[in-house]
Amino acid sequence: MHRALKWFAVLTTVGMLLILLGGALVTKTESGMGCGRTWPLCNGQFVPTDITPELIIELAHRLVSGSVGLMVLILSIWSWRTIGHIRETKFLSLLSFFFLVAQGLIGAAAVIWGQSDFVLALHFGISLISFASVFLLTLLIFEIDKKFEAEKLVIDNRMRFHIKGIISYTFIVVYTGALVRHTNASLVCKDWPLCLNSDPLLPGNMYEWIQMGHRAAAGIVFLWVAYVTMIAIRHHKHQKVLYWGWISSLVLVSLQVIAGAFIIFSRLNLYIALGHALFISCFFGVMSYMLLLSSRSRKNEAALEQGHNTVMDVGEQNVDAKGAAAQ
């Protein structure tokens, strides 16, 4: 049973990644109206007749999203019944399906009624939450075998602050990046890392501000992750999950920055742009797992403190007993 559940969870997680990349592909190829103003049908037809590349991309994205949505529902119910005793399972099951439905409804609303660029930019962030929930649910399923040391991990307050801060700030980075795509501001600054269009070097219009705002936000998160990774290397080598989690985060955020630069240099190469979306998705997944570990840490600290107090009480009782015997 657990073996089948593990395989299904992995497939569902991969499917969620495909949804994220498919959504990025739809945006980057401007295929959102490939099926016209109808949803879920394509141009009001079950089998479209006027086939275009935009229609194929949009229709494929809808089919993948619908299929994976069903897989997420099955995974949520299956996990709930199999490992529902693990405290995070039910919450993640509900979260993953709720946000998947939410991102689908936003996509449908954008097709039928249209939405502003600032609202559409929320779509990718909502999809990220759904992906991260499925990813964490998959990791919980693999923890059934007790092969991870994560259950007894204790994280100090400084590290907890950085984990919560970075994952919250990452939403700003993700939103500004999505806003760059939806406002067609990707090449408004053809230089990198600075925007040399204007004189002086401050952005000269809204689109340049959006582009440079995203670059600044991405640069800050890169420096922040690099700093915390240095802390992990110096002080947390003995905590392997935490140590390798930060190493992985630094690698992914570095690839994200490099891909962002090459998007400009290559003048919007599609494969590099999709890699850009993939790296931020994986980075957010790793950070979400460390957030899960952080939430567990307080419980582990309380258990350790309770155990320590029990040992102290037993020790005091032994001393009292010896004293009474001596008298």
Secondary structure, 3 states (H helix, E strand, C coil): CHHHHHHHHHHHHHHHHHHHHHHHHHHHCCCCCCCCCCCCCECCECCCCCCCHHHHHHHHHHHHHHHHHHHHHHHHHHHHHHHCCCCCHHHHHHHHHHHHHHHHHHHHHHHHCCCCHHHHCHHHHHHHHHHHHHHHHHHHHHHHHCCCCHHHCCCCHHHHHHHHHHHHHHHHHHHHHHHHHHCCCCCCCCCCCCCCCCCCCCCCCHHHHHHHHHHHHHHHHHHHHHHHHHHHHHHCCCCHHHHHHHHHHHHHHHHHHHHHHHHHHCCCCHHHHHHHHHHHHHHHHHHHHHHHHHHHHHHHHHHHHHHHHHHHHHHHHHHHHHHHHHC
